[in-house]
Every structure is written in structure tokens, then in C-alpha cells.
Amino acid sequence: MRGFQATEAGWQAILEPEEARILLSLSRQLQSLLADSLEPDALADGAVRRLLPDAYRDDAEAAEEWRRLSRRGLVERKVAHAATLSRALAAPAIASEPTTITLEPSDALDWVRAVGDLRLVLADRIGIVVDGDEGTTAEPGLRELYDWLAWIQDDLVRVFESGDGGADGDE
């Protein structure tokens, strides 16, 4: 992937087909995990607990009420963010050569959120507890994938902070 650049239309990046396929697969897996997160036993998965943390850690009753009232809406928003990622990656994933994607401001923010959620899932899977941890798993490639997602997220935030991009130049 070649990093994001601000344009008048939004933010553009060039993706290799294999990169797009990996991101598309991850996005679809995230959507599936989130859809399953509404099941009663979903909190047994540490990744789900990271994606949908309790609002009240020291009050089980308040935490349960928050989950009951808010979980579905939160899950729906997170699925929508991941779906934005999937839509942008559908064509590049089947391309035979590098493809330029253009993200409008609202789509770019969904990308940042979805990539952040993907990083939370991977962090759980590789045993990263706090920033700076190396993780505890030796699963080949997961740490590199986690670092790549961090780079994508950081690069997109970098262009946001530059103040450039967007159809009218405003964010």
C-alpha cells in the first residue's frame, strides 16, 4: 500500500490486489464477529470484550443495563464502519493490478474506526495488553499484520491532521 494523500476529492491510497484482499477478508471477519457478539455467550471471547467494553467496570448491575440498552446500537455502528471498508475494497480485491481508492471524509473516518477495531481483535489474539507489548503468541504473521494495520490507521490520521482533502477542502 502506498500511503494516503490528500486530494480535492478526499484521501487517496494505492492498494495492491493482495493487500485489498487481506483487508477485505479482515473486514468481513470483523463484521461476522460483531454480528455474533449479540449472542449470550459472546463475552467469553476476549476480542468481543475489547470491542464492546463494559461502561461500568465496578458496577455489574449498571454494566448489564448498559449492555442491554446500548450494545445493539454500538454493534450496528461498528458493523457499518467495517462495511464501509468492505465496500471500498471490493473492486481493488478483484483487480489484477494496483488500484487507487478515494475516501470521502465520512468514509475515511469509518476506515479509521474499523481499522482500530481490527487492531483490537488482533491485539487480543496475539496477547497485546497495553501499547508497547510484543504479544505472547508466536502465530506467524499476526504481529506483522497488527503493525501494518497500525501504519494504515496512523497514515490516515496523519492526512486528517494535515487539514487537506475533502471535496471542499474542509473536514
Secondary structure, 3 states (H helix, E strand, C coil): CEEEEEECCEEEEEECHHHHHHHHHHHHHHHHHHHHCCCCCHHHCHHHHHHCCCCCCCCHHHHHHHHHHHHHHHHHHHHHHHHHHHHHHHHHHHCCCCEEEEECHHHHHHHHHHHHHHHHHHHHHHCCCCCCCCCCCCCCCHHHHHHHHHHHHHHHHHHHHHCCCCCCCCC
